[in-house]
Amino acid sequence: MMPPPGQPPMPAGAQARFAPAIAVGAPAAAPRGGQFAWLLWPWIVVLILLPLAILAMAEERDRAGLILAYINVAIIGSAIIYLVRQHNFAAMVPVLFIGYLFFCWPTATIYMGLFSPENRYVMIDETYRRCLDGNVRVQLAAMVHVLCYLLMIFLLAPRSGPVGDFAQRDRAGTVLGVLAALGAMFAIGLHIVGQMSSSAVIEYLGIGAFIYLNGFPFVVGALFPRVPIAIRVALIGFLCCTAAFYLVGGGRTWAILPFLLLTLGAIFYSAYKQRTRMMIAAALFVGMPIIIVAGETTQILLGSKGWERFDERAAALKENWRGNLAEGSTLGRTFSRTFSTGGHSLITLTPDYYDYVPFVAGDFAQELITTIFIPGRLYGVRYYSWTGQLKRYGFRITEKTSVELSFVGSLWMIGGWLPVILGSLFVGLIHAIAMRWIHKATQYSPYKGLFYLSMIAYSVFWASNLDIITHTRMLLLAGIAGWLVWHIVILPIIGDVRPRRAPRGLPVRLATPIGRQAPGAVLR
């Protein structure tokens, strides 16, 4: 019997053999967002048991605030799970933003209410403020903030499909992973040199490199299985050494952040299996509290942060960090450190004890514009974004203190509920714009989308500790830095990474092992 007319069928296996000639770059693998479905049932169990624990264990005076904190936990946690299961780069922007807030106030508040209701923070006059006092207003302000923010995200965010997990190996992905590892070591190394240098210029460049280039570990984490093992070992060793240096000076955030971004990239976007990702997540949740608590050893013993008397500080850390960990609950002390004391005081004491900060729209806009476009060393006039606003609330504010206004607190201090609503809508708007920027980059290439996300990851994650002016500046400059680094450094090295696909129905010449045209080489 004669075969039917038309082109002969492609031999079995030829499609797989010749696929690289059709698509180049990082083709999206089968969506793996479904693997995060396992989060759903544990989360439902938490939502059922947590209110029962509050009713059974919390003091009566704290229950109203803790119930509101539970509602915030339910809202934020459910939103995070929904966004994580989208499994695309754009959705990670709100996850990072509300993820830190999730631990900063509602989760920390519930832990304190259940296990340490008398937890307090000390003021400059040696008086104390109880963390759970005024908790109803704090949780309501956080709730309004989150709801307004999520409203803008769900209204304006792009409808992005899931991305793959970079399981397919190619040169571009490997080279990008290597460049990101080298970039991470350069940025962190320059920051350390700046901290030790007496030159104000080098210190300024080091801080800028750390703030705007420290997203490189996120890229490495996502591509970690594809990075050469020598580079992986070198990066992990370098991060461990630099973390030890930061802990000597009390720089806990600087020590933790590279590891945090590295592990988040591996957990959400790498080609590792689910079990491996869960092990990485467990290591993250165990290691972070240890670093946070151990990192305050030298500050407790010597009364200050910094790297003066480095040998003495290093010896104190080496001899006493274990004893410091043994004093009290590590988890409880971690929540005490992440709890936003500055924002708590701003919300609970304004306007009952302290007047709102006078708000003038023109002055606010001027400070926003000058902060964005003029370096602080040249024009450092701050008012609405000045942490010194906390001095009148009894905080000791110096260049080496780590008390922040907090995002919600900085809005509350200029007028209460209305600024919180408007500011939350605004940050939701600029984050939705950032999501569309990442979405467009991902359509060009998943590598580009991953890189752009990594460049703004720190600015978004740390925003809950900052005021709206500082965050807007950091987000914009981080985006500009990411665009410049991609086009000036990354793209010339890795080349064009856009997927190249022929128009539907047109013949495509596929290279065979001996140079002949492949049979049946027509895309349908």
C-alpha positions in Angstrom: 0.0 0.0 0.0 1.4 3.4 -1.0 1.8 6.0 1.8 -0.6 8.9 1.7 0.5 12.0 -0.2 2.3 14.8 1.6 5.5 15.1 3.6 6.7 12.0 5.4 6.3 12.0 9.1 9.2 13.0 11.3 11.1 10.0 12.6 10.5 9.0 16.2 12.8 11.0 18.5 13.6 13.6 15.9 11.5 16.3 17.5 13.6 16.0 20.7 16.9 15.7 18.8 16.3 18.8 16.7 14.3 21.0 19.3 17.4 23.1 20.2 17.3 24.5 16.6 13.8 25.7 17.1 14.0 27.3 20.5 17.0 29.0 22.0 17.4 30.3 25.6 15.5 29.2 28.7 12.3 27.6 27.5 9.7 27.4 30.2 9.5 23.9 31.6 6.3 22.4 32.6 4.8 24.6 35.3 5.6 23.4 38.7 3.6 25.8 40.7 1.4 22.9 41.7 4.2 21.5 43.9 3.4 24.3 46.4 -0.1 22.8 46.9 1.3 21.0 49.9 1.3 24.4 51.7 -2.5 24.5 51.7 -3.4 21.9 54.2 -0.8 22.8 56.9 -2.0 26.4 56.5 -5.6 25.4 57.1 -4.5 23.5 60.3 -2.7 26.7 61.5 -5.8 28.8 60.9 -8.0 26.4 62.9 -5.6 25.9 65.8 -4.3 29.5 66.2 -7.5 31.1 67.5 -8.1 28.3 69.9 -4.6 28.8 71.3 -5.3 32.6 71.6 -8.5 32.0 73.5 -6.9 29.4 75.8 -3.5 31.0 76.5 -3.7 34.7 76.0 -4.4 37.2 78.8 -7.8 38.8 78.6 -6.4 42.3 78.2 -4.6 41.2 75.1 -7.1 39.0 73.3 -8.8 41.7 71.2 -5.4 42.8 69.7 -4.4 39.2 69.2 -7.6 38.3 67.4 -6.9 41.2 65.0 -3.3 39.9 64.6 -4.7 36.5 63.8 -6.9 38.1 61.1 -3.9 39.8 59.7 -2.0 36.5 59.7 -4.9 34.9 57.8 -5.1 37.6 55.2 -1.3 38.0 54.6 -0.6 34.2 54.8 -3.4 33.3 52.4 -2.3 36.0 50.0 1.3 34.8 50.1 0.2 31.2 49.4 -2.0 32.3 46.5 0.8 34.4 45.0 3.5 31.7 45.5 1.3 29.2 43.7 1.2 31.5 40.6 4.9 30.6 40.3 6.0 33.6 38.2 8.6 36.3 38.8 6.1 39.2 39.0 4.1 37.6 41.8 7.2 37.5 44.0 7.2 41.3 44.4 4.1 41.4 46.8 5.3 38.2 48.4 8.5 39.8 49.5 6.8 43.0 50.6 4.1 41.5 52.8 6.2 38.5 53.7 8.5 40.6 56.0 5.5 42.4 57.4 3.9 39.0 58.2 6.7 38.3 60.7 7.3 41.9 61.7 4.0 42.5 63.5 1.2 40.0 63.4 3.3 36.8 63.9 5.6 38.4 66.4 2.6 39.9 68.3 0.9 36.5 68.5 4.0 34.8 69.8 4.5 37.4 72.4 0.8 37.2 73.5 1.0 33.5 73.9 4.5 33.0 75.4 5.9 36.4 76.6 3.1 38.9 77.2 5.4 41.2 79.3 7.9 41.6 76.5 9.1 45.3 76.5 11.6 47.6 74.8 13.7 50.1 76.6 13.7 53.9 75.9 16.5 56.4 76.3 15.3 57.5 79.8 15.5 53.8 81.0 11.7 53.5 80.9 10.0 50.6 79.2 7.1 50.2 76.8 5.1 46.9 76.6 5.0 45.5 73.0 1.3 44.5 73.3 0.1 47.9 74.6 -2.1 49.6 72.0 -2.1 46.5 69.9 -5.6 46.9 68.6 -4.7 50.2 66.8 -1.5 48.7 65.5 -3.2 45.7 64.0 -6.0 47.7 62.5 -3.5 50.0 60.9 -1.6 47.0 59.5 -4.8 45.5 58.3 -5.9 48.7 56.4 -2.4 48.9 54.9 -2.4 45.3 53.7 -5.9 45.4 52.3 -5.3 48.7 50.4 -2.0 47.3 49.0 -3.5 44.0 47.9 -6.4 45.8 46.3 -4.0 47.7 43.9 -2.0 44.5 43.3 -4.9 42.4 42.3 -6.4 45.2 40.2 -3.3 46.3 38.3 -0.8 43.4 38.3 -0.2 41.6 35.0 -1.7 38.3 34.3 1.5 36.3 34.1 1.6 32.6 33.5 3.8 30.2 35.5 7.5 30.0 34.6 9.6 26.9 34.6 12.4 26.0 37.0 15.4 26.3 34.7 15.8 22.5 34.5 17.1 22.6 30.9 20.8 23.4 30.8 22.2 25.9 28.3 25.2 28.1 28.1 23.3 31.3 28.9 21.9 30.1 32.2 25.3 28.7 33.4 27.1 31.9 32.4 24.4 34.1 34.1 24.7 32.0 37.3 28.5 32.5 37.3 28.3 36.2 36.6 25.7 36.6 39.4 28.0 34.8 41.9 30.9 37.0 40.9 28.7 40.1 41.2 27.6 39.0 44.6 31.2 38.6 45.8 32.1 42.0 44.3 29.2 43.9 45.9 29.7 42.4 49.3 33.4 42.6 49.2 33.2 46.3 48.2 30.8 46.9 51.1 33.2 45.3 53.6 36.1 47.4 52.3 34.0 50.5 52.6 33.1 49.6 56.3 36.8 49.3 57.1 38.0 52.2 55.1 38.6 55.7 56.4 37.6 57.1 53.0 34.1 58.5 52.9 34.0 57.9 49.1 34.8 54.2 49.4 32.3 53.8 52.2 29.6 55.5 50.2 30.3 53.3 47.1 30.3 50.2 49.3 26.9 51.0 50.8 25.5 51.7 47.4 26.9 48.5 46.0 25.3 46.5 48.8 21.9 48.2 48.5 21.6 48.1 44.8 23.6 45.1 43.7 22.9 42.6 46.5 20.2 40.8 44.6 22.7 38.7 42.8 22.4 35.8 45.3 18.8 35.4 44.3 19.8 34.7 40.7 22.5 32.2 41.9 19.9 30.4 44.1 17.5 30.0 41.2 20.3 28.7 38.9 22.2 26.9 41.7 22.1 23.4 40.2 23.5 24.7 36.9 26.4 26.8 38.4 29.8 25.0 38.3 30.5 23.3 41.7 33.7 25.3 42.1 31.8 28.6 41.9 29.1 27.3 44.3 31.7 26.3 46.9 33.6 29.6 46.5 30.4 31.6 46.9 29.2 29.7 50.0 32.6 30.0 51.6 32.8 33.7 50.8 29.3 34.3 52.3 30.2 32.4 55.5 33.4 34.4 55.9 31.7 37.7 55.3 28.8 36.7 57.6 31.3 36.2 60.4 32.8 39.6 59.7 29.4 41.3 59.9 28.5 39.5 63.1 31.7 40.8 64.7 30.4 44.3 64.2 26.7 43.5 65.0 25.6 43.7 61.4 23.0 41.0 61.6 20.9 42.1 58.6 24.0 42.3 56.4 25.0 38.8 57.5 21.6 37.3 56.8 20.4 39.0 53.7 22.7 37.2 51.1 21.8 33.8 52.5 18.1 34.7 52.6 18.0 35.8 48.9 20.1 32.8 47.9 17.8 30.3 49.6 14.6 32.1 48.4 15.8 31.8 44.8 16.5 28.1 45.3 13.2 27.4 47.1 11.0 29.1 44.6 12.7 28.8 41.2 15.5 26.2 41.1 15.3 22.8 39.5 15.7 21.0 42.8 13.1 18.5 43.8 10.4 19.3 46.4 12.2 17.4 49.2 15.4 19.3 48.6 13.6 22.6 48.6 11.8 21.8 51.9 15.2 20.9 53.4 16.6 24.3 52.3 13.5 26.1 53.8 14.0 24.2 57.1 17.7 25.2 57.2 16.7 28.8 56.6 14.1 28.9 59.4 16.5 27.3 61.8 19.6 29.3 60.8 18.1 32.8 60.7 17.1 33.0 64.4 20.5 31.7 65.4 22.3 34.4 63.4 20.0 37.1 64.6 20.5 36.3 68.3 24.2 35.4 68.0 24.8 38.6 66.1 23.9 40.8 69.1 26.7 39.3 71.2 29.3 42.0 70.7 26.7 44.8 71.1 25.5 43.4 74.4 29.1 42.9 75.8 30.7 46.1 74.4 27.7 48.3 74.3 27.9 49.4 70.6 28.0 48.3 67.0 30.8 48.8 64.5 34.3 47.4 63.8 36.4 49.5 66.0 38.6 47.3 68.2 38.0 44.5 65.8 40.2 41.9 67.5 38.5 42.5 70.9 35.0 42.2 69.2 36.0 39.0 67.4 37.3 37.4 70.6 34.1 38.4 72.5 31.9 36.9 69.7 34.0 33.7 69.6 33.9 33.1 73.4 30.3 34.2 74.2 28.0 33.5 71.3 27.0 30.1 72.6 26.2 31.5 76.0 24.2 34.3 74.5 22.1 31.8 72.6 21.5 29.8 75.7 19.9 32.8 77.5 16.2 32.6 76.9 14.2 31.5 73.9 16.0 32.0 70.6 12.7 32.2 68.7 11.3 34.7 71.2 14.4 36.9 71.0 14.2 36.8 67.2 10.6 38.1 67.2 11.7 40.8 69.7 14.3 41.9 67.1 12.0 41.8 64.1 9.2 43.6 66.0 9.0 47.2 64.7 9.4 49.2 67.9 9.6 52.5 66.1 6.4 51.9 64.2 4.7 50.6 67.4 5.4 53.8 69.3 4.4 56.0 66.4 1.0 54.4 66.0 0.2 53.8 69.7 1.3 57.3 71.0 0.2 59.5 68.1 -2.0 61.6 68.5 -2.8 60.7 72.1 0.5 61.8 73.6 2.4 63.4 70.6 1.0 65.5 67.9 1.0 64.4 64.2 4.0 65.7 62.2 2.8 68.7 60.3 2.2 67.7 56.7 2.7 70.1 53.8 2.2 68.4 50.4 4.7 70.7 48.6 7.4 70.0 51.1 6.7 66.2 51.0 6.9 66.2 47.2 10.1 68.3 47.2 11.7 65.8 49.7 10.6 62.9 47.5 12.1 64.4 44.4 15.4 65.5 45.9 15.8 62.2 47.7 15.4 60.3 44.5 17.6 62.5 42.2 20.2 64.0 44.5 22.7 61.9 46.5 22.2 62.2 50.3 25.9 63.2 50.7 25.2 66.3 48.5 21.7 67.2 49.8 20.7 65.4 52.9 17.8 67.5 54.1 15.2 65.1 55.5 12.1 65.6 57.5 9.3 63.1 56.6 11.8 60.4 56.0 14.1 61.3 58.9 14.4 58.6 61.6 15.2 61.5 64.0 11.4 61.9 64.3 11.6 59.1 66.8 13.7 61.2 69.2 10.7 62.9 70.7 9.2 59.4 71.4 12.2 58.6 73.6 14.4 56.6 71.2 18.1 57.0 71.0 18.8 57.8 67.3 22.4 57.8 66.0 24.1 56.7 62.8 24.7 53.3 64.4 21.2 52.6 65.8 18.8 50.3 63.9 15.4 51.8 64.9 13.3 52.4 61.9 10.1 54.4 61.4 8.4 51.5 59.6 6.3 51.9 56.6 3.0 52.0 58.4 4.3 54.1 61.2 5.8 56.7 58.9 2.4 57.2 57.3 0.5 57.2 60.6 2.7 60.0 62.0 1.7 62.5 59.4 -2.1 62.2 59.9 -3.4 58.8 60.9 -5.8 56.7 58.8 -5.9 58.8 55.6 -2.2 58.8 55.0 -2.1 55.1 55.7 -4.8 54.4 53.1 -3.3 56.7 50.4 0.3 55.6 51.0 -0.7 51.9 50.8 -2.5 52.5 47.6 0.5 54.4 46.2 3.0 51.6 47.1 0.6 49.1 45.6 0.6 51.1 42.4 4.4 51.3 42.1 4.7 47.6 42.9 2.2 46.8 40.3 4.3 48.9 37.8 7.4 46.9 38.9 5.5 43.7 38.3 4.6 44.7 34.8 8.2 45.6 34.2 9.3 42.2 35.3 6.5 40.5 33.3 7.6 42.3 30.2 11.2 41.3 30.8 10.1 37.7 31.3 8.3 37.7 28.0 11.7 38.7 26.4 13.5 35.9 28.3 13.0 34.2 31.7 16.6 35.0 32.5 15.9 38.7 32.1 12.8 38.5 34.3 14.7 36.6 37.0 17.5 39.2 36.9 15.2 42.2 37.1 13.4 40.6 40.1 16.6 40.0 41.9 17.8 43.6 41.5 14.7 45.0 43.3 14.3 42.1 45.7 16.1 43.8 48.7 14.3 47.1 48.1 10.9 45.4 48.2 11.7 43.0 51.1 13.1 45.7 53.4 10.3 48.3 52.6 8.3 47.5 55.7 11.1 48.9 57.8 11.3 52.1 55.7 9.3 55.2 55.0 7.5 55.7 51.7 10.0 58.3 50.4 13.1 56.1 51.0 11.4 53.0 49.6 10.4 54.9 46.4 13.9 56.0 45.9 15.5 52.6 46.6 13.0 50.9 44.3 13.6 53.3 41.4 17.3 53.3 41.7 17.5 49.5 42.0 15.4 49.2 38.8 17.7 51.6 37.0 20.8 49.7 38.3 19.3 46.4 37.1 18.6 47.8 33.7 22.1 49.1 33.3 23.8 46.0 34.6 21.8 43.8 32.3 22.4 45.8 29.1 26.0 46.8 29.8 27.4 43.7 31.6 25.2 40.7 31.3 23.7 40.8 27.8 27.0 41.4 25.9 28.5 38.3 27.6 25.6 35.8 27.5 24.3 37.1 24.1 20.7 37.2 22.9 18.6 34.9 25.1 15.2 35.5 23.5 13.4 32.3 22.6 13.4 32.0 18.8 10.4 30.3 17.3 9.4 30.2 13.7 6.0 31.5 12.6 3.3 28.9 12.6 3.1 26.9 9.4 6.4 28.1 7.9 9.1 25.5 7.0 12.1 25.4 9.3 15.5 24.1 8.2 16.7 21.9 11.0 20.4 20.9 11.1 20.8 17.1 11.1 24.0 15.4 12.3 25.3 15.2 8.7 24.1 18.6 7.5 21.0 17.4 5.5 17.6 18.9 5.8 15.5 17.0 8.4 12.5 15.2 6.9 9.2 16.7 7.7 10.7 19.9 9.1 7.5 22.0 9.2 6.1 23.5 12.3 2.3 23.0 12.6 
